[in-house]
Amino acid sequence: MNSMHAYRYAVVIRNISVPCKVLGSVIRDAVVTHLEQHNFYTDCQHGFMKRRSTLTNLLVTLKCWTSILEEGSGLDVIYLDYNKAFDTVPHQKLLQKLMGPG
């Protein structure tokens, strides 16, 4: 009986996720369009932009650093790794909490 109960929740979650993804996409498109029309973004924005990516961000950064070094100026760079802060959600524990009461 327990396995059937868990299966039923999985089907409900899968069925809900499709409309949520569609609605999320519609909302995202509306927000991005509004922000673009009101010139909210700067040239520094690369995430969530059409024709821009982490690669274009890296190329712009490399060009900037090269210019600084060619001028004879010094350059210090600090790398921050946020991987542990955002990409390590224990999915089984999250699903248990979502399926549990309250």
Stockholm file with secondary structure:
# STOCKHOLM 1.0

chainA/1-102         MNSMHAYRYAVVIRNISVPCKVLGSVIRDAVVTHLEQHNFYTDCQHGFMKRRSTLTNLLVTLKCWTSILEEGSGLDVIYLDYNKAFDTVPHQKLLQKLMGPG
#=GR chainA/1-102 SS CHHHHHHHHHHHHHHHHHHHHHHHHHHHHHHHHHHHHTTCCCTTCCTTCTTCCHHHHHHHHHHHHHHHHHTTCCCCCCCCCCHHHHSCCCHHHHHHHHHSCC
#=GC SS_cons         CHHHHHHHHHHHHHHHHHHHHHHHHHHHHHHHHHHHHTTCCCTTCCTTCTTCCHHHHHHHHHHHHHHHHHTTCCCCCCCCCCHHHHSCCCHHHHHHHHHSCC
//
